[in-house]
């Protein structure tokens, strides 16, 4: 998500989301794992002592130790869903970064994970087709868009479908704020196109709904290349300098 971007530097996609994931995971581990450590670690220690026992007792001790060790690894790596979503988000941003690389090789200017006043911009793209603010979404479920709202339906549980009605408004506000910033800093009049890049099953492939473009990630490059030319080389250079400074 993005609000009033500060177009100053270029970084690797997903860096902030991944950092946030690690921070939350570390906090969760400190809060939860010590309780299990009081039980699991003594059992593993006992199992090591039990290896010296004869016959079936040795086998049982080995089994107990192995089971406790596997259980501990699972507990250490398992985190609540709301924390795991940050890692999913970082992966989605990196997938978008990869899809944009061919455009960069052809002269488009792309920046990722830019600082913003109330969050961060996942991706900013400048090329002959114009200026685009991209928000990557790695959603779990089948996506459909209608009346400006994306709905995500889990395959295994259609009754758990959910939507994000505030997303279009937030993206359009961010795009407008960045349009104003670009015009103020460069004097170039542009329209910043808000785009949601969807990394999930999305049969519609591309939908322009309520002023926001929703594009399946695998078709992102093709869609951008298919758009008409809106900026000449001089204006692309002026806007791009904000991203590469």
C-alpha positions as CSV (number, residue, x, y, z in Angstrom):
1,X,0.0,0.0,0.0
2,X,1.2,3.5,-0.6
3,X,0.6,7.0,0.5
4,X,2.5,10.1,-0.7
5,X,5.7,8.5,-1.9
6,X,9.2,10.0,-1.3
7,X,10.8,9.2,-4.6
8,X,14.4,9.2,-3.5
9,X,16.0,5.7,-3.7
10,X,15.8,2.3,-5.3
11,X,15.8,-0.9,-3.2
12,X,15.0,-4.6,-3.6
13,X,11.3,-5.5,-3.8
14,X,9.7,-6.9,-0.6
15,X,12.5,-5.7,1.7
16,X,10.2,-3.9,4.2
17,X,7.6,-6.6,4.2
18,X,10.2,-9.3,4.9
19,X,11.8,-7.1,7.7
20,X,8.4,-6.7,9.3
21,X,7.8,-10.5,9.1
22,X,11.1,-11.2,10.8
23,X,10.3,-8.6,13.6
24,X,6.9,-10.1,14.3
25,X,8.2,-13.7,14.2
26,X,10.9,-12.8,16.6
27,X,8.4,-11.2,19.0
28,X,6.0,-14.1,18.7
29,X,8.8,-16.6,19.5
30,X,9.9,-14.7,22.6
31,X,6.3,-14.6,23.8
32,X,5.3,-18.2,23.1
33,X,8.3,-20.6,22.7
34,X,9.6,-20.5,26.2
35,X,6.6,-22.3,27.5
36,X,7.1,-25.2,25.1
37,X,10.9,-25.2,25.8
38,X,10.2,-26.1,29.5
39,X,8.5,-29.3,28.3
40,X,10.2,-30.3,25.1
41,X,13.9,-29.7,26.0
42,X,13.7,-31.9,29.2
43,X,12.1,-34.7,27.2
44,X,14.9,-34.5,24.6
45,X,17.5,-34.6,27.4
46,X,15.8,-37.7,28.9
47,X,15.7,-39.4,25.6
48,X,19.5,-39.0,25.2
49,X,19.9,-40.6,28.6
50,X,17.6,-43.4,27.6
51,X,19.8,-44.4,24.7
52,X,21.9,-46.2,27.3
53,X,18.9,-48.4,28.3
54,X,18.6,-52.0,27.0
55,X,16.3,-53.4,24.3
56,X,13.0,-51.7,23.5
57,X,13.6,-49.0,26.0
58,X,16.5,-47.7,23.9
59,X,14.2,-47.7,20.8
60,X,11.5,-45.9,22.7
61,X,14.0,-43.3,23.9
62,X,15.3,-42.7,20.4
63,X,11.7,-42.4,19.1
64,X,10.8,-39.9,21.8
65,X,13.9,-37.8,21.2
66,X,13.3,-37.7,17.4
67,X,9.6,-36.9,17.9
68,X,10.4,-34.1,20.3
69,X,13.1,-32.7,18.0
70,X,10.7,-32.6,15.0
71,X,8.0,-31.1,17.1
72,X,10.3,-28.4,18.3
73,X,11.4,-27.5,14.7
74,X,7.7,-27.2,13.8
75,X,6.9,-25.0,16.7
76,X,10.0,-22.8,16.0
77,X,9.0,-22.2,12.3
78,X,5.2,-22.1,12.7
79,X,3.8,-18.6,13.1
80,X,0.2,-17.3,13.1
81,X,-1.4,-16.5,9.8
82,X,-1.4,-12.8,10.3
83,X,2.4,-12.9,10.6
84,X,2.9,-15.3,7.7
85,X,1.0,-12.9,5.4
86,X,3.9,-10.4,5.6
87,X,6.2,-13.1,4.1
88,X,3.6,-13.9,1.5
89,X,3.5,-10.2,0.6
90,X,7.3,-10.0,0.3
91,X,7.2,-13.0,-2.1
92,X,4.5,-11.3,-4.2
93,X,6.6,-8.2,-4.5
94,X,9.6,-10.1,-5.6
95,X,7.6,-11.9,-8.3
96,X,6.5,-8.6,-9.6
97,X,10.0,-7.3,-9.6
98,X,11.0,-10.3,-11.7
99,X,8.2,-9.7,-14.2
100,X,9.4,-6.1,-14.6
101,X,13.0,-6.8,-15.4
102,X,12.5,-7.2,-19.2
103,X,11.0,-3.8,-19.2
104,X,14.0,-2.3,-17.4
105,X,16.3,-3.9,-20.0
106,X,14.3,-2.1,-22.7
107,X,14.7,1.3,-21.0
108,X,11.7,1.5,-18.6
109,X,12.6,2.8,-15.2
110,X,11.4,0.7,-12.2
111,X,11.8,1.3,-8.5
112,X,10.7,-0.9,-5.6
113,X,9.9,-0.5,-1.9
114,X,10.0,3.3,-1.8
115,X,9.5,5.2,1.4
116,X,6.1,6.9,1.9
117,X,4.5,9.0,4.6
118,X,1.9,6.4,5.7
119,X,3.5,3.1,4.4
120,X,5.5,2.3,1.3
121,X,5.1,2.0,-2.4
122,X,5.6,-1.5,-3.6
123,X,6.7,-0.6,-7.2
124,X,6.9,2.6,-9.3
125,X,7.2,2.2,-13.1
126,X,7.9,4.9,-15.7
127,X,7.9,4.2,-19.4
128,X,6.4,5.2,-22.7
129,X,3.0,4.1,-21.5
130,X,3.1,6.5,-18.5
131,X,3.6,6.4,-14.8
132,X,2.3,3.5,-12.7
133,X,2.0,2.9,-9.0
134,X,1.9,-0.9,-8.5
135,X,0.7,-2.7,-5.4
136,X,1.5,-6.4,-5.3
137,X,-1.0,-8.8,-3.7
138,X,-0.2,-12.5,-3.1
139,X,-3.6,-13.7,-2.1
140,X,-4.7,-17.2,-1.2
141,X,-7.8,-18.0,-3.3
142,X,-9.4,-17.4,-6.6
143,X,-9.8,-13.6,-7.3
144,X,-12.6,-11.9,-9.1
145,X,-13.2,-8.1,-9.5
146,X,-16.6,-6.5,-9.8
147,X,-17.8,-2.9,-9.1
148,X,-14.3,-1.8,-8.2
149,X,-13.8,-4.4,-5.5
150,X,-11.6,-7.6,-5.5
151,X,-13.1,-10.7,-3.9
152,X,-10.9,-13.6,-2.9
153,X,-12.5,-17.0,-2.6
154,X,-10.5,-19.9,-1.0
155,X,-10.8,-23.0,-3.1
156,X,-11.4,-25.3,-0.2
157,X,-13.9,-23.1,1.6
158,X,-16.0,-20.8,-0.7
159,X,-18.0,-19.7,2.2
160,X,-14.9,-17.9,3.6
161,X,-14.7,-15.5,0.6
162,X,-13.6,-12.0,1.6
163,X,-13.1,-8.6,-0.1
164,X,-11.2,-5.4,0.4
165,X,-13.5,-2.5,-0.5
166,X,-11.1,0.2,0.8
167,X,-8.2,-0.8,-1.4
168,X,-9.3,1.1,-4.6
169,X,-9.8,4.4,-2.7
170,X,-6.5,4.1,-0.9
171,X,-4.6,3.4,-4.2
172,X,-6.3,6.3,-6.0
173,X,-5.5,8.7,-3.2
174,X,-1.9,7.5,-3.2
175,X,-1.7,7.9,-7.0
176,X,-3.1,11.4,-6.9
177,X,-0.7,12.4,-4.1
178,X,2.2,11.1,-6.2
179,X,1.0,12.8,-9.3
180,X,1.0,16.1,-7.4
181,X,4.5,15.4,-6.1
182,X,5.9,14.6,-9.5
183,X,4.3,17.7,-11.1
184,X,5.6,19.9,-8.3
185,X,9.2,18.5,-8.5
186,X,9.5,18.3,-12.2
187,X,6.9,20.5,-13.8
188,X,5.8,17.5,-15.9
189,X,2.1,16.9,-16.0
190,X,1.4,13.2,-15.6
191,X,-1.3,10.8,-14.5
192,X,-0.2,8.1,-12.1
193,X,-2.1,4.9,-12.9
194,X,-3.0,2.8,-9.8
195,X,-2.4,-0.9,-10.4
196,X,-3.0,-4.0,-8.3
197,X,-0.8,-6.9,-9.4
198,X,-2.5,-10.1,-8.4
199,X,-0.5,-13.3,-7.7
200,X,-3.4,-15.7,-7.4
201,X,-5.7,-17.4,-9.9
202,X,-7.4,-14.5,-11.7
203,X,-9.2,-15.6,-14.9
204,X,-10.1,-12.0,-15.9
205,X,-6.4,-11.3,-16.4
206,X,-7.0,-7.5,-16.6
207,X,-9.9,-5.4,-15.3
208,X,-10.1,-1.6,-15.1
209,X,-12.7,-1.0,-12.4
210,X,-13.5,2.1,-10.4
211,X,-10.3,3.8,-11.7
212,X,-8.0,1.0,-10.6
213,X,-6.3,-1.6,-12.9
214,X,-6.3,-5.2,-11.6
215,X,-3.7,-7.3,-13.5
216,X,-2.7,-10.9,-13.2
217,X,1.0,-11.0,-12.4
218,X,1.9,-13.3,-15.2
219,X,0.4,-10.8,-17.7
220,X,1.8,-7.6,-16.2
221,X,4.6,-7.2,-18.7
222,X,2.4,-7.9,-21.7
223,X,-0.3,-5.5,-20.5
224,X,2.2,-2.6,-19.9
225,X,3.7,-3.1,-23.4
226,X,0.3,-3.1,-25.0
227,X,-0.6,0.3,-23.7
228,X,-0.4,3.4,-26.0
229,X,2.5,5.8,-25.8
230,X,1.8,8.7,-23.4
231,X,5.2,10.0,-22.5
232,X,8.1,11.0,-24.8
233,X,11.7,10.4,-24.0
234,X,12.3,13.9,-22.4
235,X,9.4,13.6,-20.0
236,X,10.3,10.0,-19.1
237,X,13.8,11.2,-18.3
238,X,12.6,14.1,-16.0
239,X,10.3,11.8,-14.0
240,X,12.8,9.0,-13.9
241,X,15.5,11.1,-12.3
242,X,13.3,11.3,-9.2
243,X,13.5,7.5,-8.9
244,X,17.2,7.2,-9.7
245,X,18.6,10.1,-7.7
